[in-house]
């Protein structure tokens, strides 16, 4: 007989004690209390209402700002047909159209960093 067999037989002989009458009464009172579930529901509802109230107070409803400038519609670039018509009228009209286009594009373009253009124009193998 090994020590494990003796321990197993001893553990098999042990039985749990039945609960005492006092323990049964206390458990019965706790489980039969009628307001237990409703109290947790009321607490959860109060927390939800408080959260909603805080959210509404912090949200600060505001009217949209009055008098904002309307966005300017971007003019499309002139087409080849517009250039042809301007040239048909006169060379001065074509120059005016080209100048207008240059001014419009210069306002919308960010300047290039120094040294970018020479690198783009360099021929491969000719740089020193």
C-alpha positions as CSV (number, residue, x, y, z in Angstrom):
1,X,0.0,0.0,0.0
2,X,1.4,3.4,-1.0
3,X,1.0,6.6,0.8
4,X,-1.2,7.9,-2.0
5,X,-3.7,5.0,-1.6
6,X,-4.0,5.7,2.2
7,X,-4.6,9.4,1.5
8,X,-7.2,8.6,-1.2
9,X,-9.1,6.3,1.3
10,X,-9.0,8.9,4.0
11,X,-10.3,11.6,1.6
12,X,-13.1,9.2,0.5
13,X,-14.2,8.8,4.1
14,X,-14.7,12.5,4.6
15,X,-18.2,13.9,4.1
16,X,-19.3,17.6,4.1
17,X,-21.3,18.7,7.1
18,X,-24.9,19.8,6.5
19,X,-25.5,23.6,6.7
20,X,-26.6,24.8,10.1
21,X,-30.1,26.2,10.6
22,X,-28.7,29.7,11.2
23,X,-26.9,29.6,7.8
24,X,-30.1,28.5,6.1
25,X,-32.0,31.3,7.7
26,X,-29.5,34.0,6.7
27,X,-29.3,32.7,3.1
28,X,-33.1,32.5,2.9
29,X,-33.5,36.2,4.1
30,X,-30.9,37.4,1.6
31,X,-32.4,35.5,-1.4
32,X,-36.0,36.5,-0.6
33,X,-35.4,40.2,-0.1
34,X,-37.8,41.7,-2.7
35,X,-36.0,45.0,-3.5
36,X,-32.6,43.5,-4.4
37,X,-33.0,43.5,-8.2
38,X,-34.9,46.7,-8.3
39,X,-32.3,48.5,-6.3
40,X,-29.5,47.7,-8.8
41,X,-31.9,48.7,-11.7
42,X,-32.6,52.0,-10.0
43,X,-28.9,52.6,-9.5
44,X,-28.1,51.9,-13.1
45,X,-30.9,54.2,-14.3
46,X,-29.7,57.0,-12.1
47,X,-26.2,56.6,-13.4
48,X,-27.5,56.8,-17.0
49,X,-29.6,59.9,-16.3
50,X,-26.6,61.6,-14.6
51,X,-24.3,60.8,-17.5
52,X,-26.9,62.2,-20.0
53,X,-27.3,65.3,-17.9
54,X,-23.5,65.9,-17.8
55,X,-23.3,65.3,-21.5
56,X,-26.0,67.8,-22.3
57,X,-24.5,70.5,-20.0
58,X,-21.0,70.0,-21.5
59,X,-22.2,69.9,-25.1
60,X,-23.1,73.7,-25.2
61,X,-25.5,74.0,-28.0
62,X,-24.5,76.9,-30.3
63,X,-26.0,78.5,-33.3
64,X,-23.9,78.4,-36.5
65,X,-21.8,81.5,-37.0
66,X,-23.4,84.3,-38.9
67,X,-21.7,86.2,-41.7
68,X,-19.1,83.7,-42.7
69,X,-17.7,84.5,-46.1
70,X,-18.9,82.3,-48.9
71,X,-16.3,80.2,-50.5
72,X,-15.1,81.5,-53.8
73,X,-15.8,79.1,-56.7
74,X,-12.6,78.1,-58.2
75,X,-12.4,79.1,-61.8
76,X,-11.6,76.2,-64.1
77,X,-8.4,76.6,-66.2
78,X,-9.0,77.9,-69.7
79,X,-9.4,75.3,-72.4
80,X,-7.6,75.1,-75.7
81,X,-10.7,76.5,-77.3
82,X,-10.6,79.6,-75.0
83,X,-6.9,80.2,-76.0
84,X,-7.8,79.8,-79.7
85,X,-10.7,82.3,-79.4
86,X,-8.5,84.8,-77.6
87,X,-5.8,84.4,-80.2
88,X,-8.4,84.8,-83.0
89,X,-9.4,88.1,-81.5
90,X,-5.9,89.5,-81.0
91,X,-2.6,88.7,-79.5
92,X,-3.2,91.1,-76.7
93,X,-6.3,89.1,-75.7
94,X,-4.2,85.9,-75.7
95,X,-1.5,87.6,-73.5
96,X,-4.2,88.9,-71.1
97,X,-5.6,85.3,-70.8
98,X,-2.2,83.8,-70.2
99,X,-1.4,86.5,-67.6
100,X,-4.7,85.9,-65.8
101,X,-3.9,82.1,-65.7
102,X,-0.4,82.7,-64.4
103,X,-1.7,84.9,-61.6
104,X,-4.4,82.4,-60.6
105,X,-2.0,79.4,-60.6
106,X,0.7,81.4,-58.7
107,X,-1.7,82.0,-55.8
108,X,-2.5,78.3,-55.5
109,X,1.0,76.8,-55.9
110,X,3.6,76.5,-53.1
111,X,7.1,77.5,-54.1
112,X,9.6,74.7,-54.8
113,X,12.5,74.2,-52.5
114,X,15.9,75.6,-53.7
115,X,17.8,73.0,-55.7
116,X,14.9,70.9,-56.9
117,X,14.7,72.4,-60.4
118,X,18.4,71.9,-61.2
119,X,18.2,68.3,-60.1
120,X,15.2,67.7,-62.3
121,X,17.0,69.2,-65.3
122,X,20.3,67.5,-64.8
123,X,21.2,64.9,-67.4
124,X,22.2,61.5,-65.9
125,X,26.0,61.1,-66.1
126,X,26.8,64.8,-66.7
127,X,26.7,66.0,-63.1
128,X,30.0,66.7,-61.5
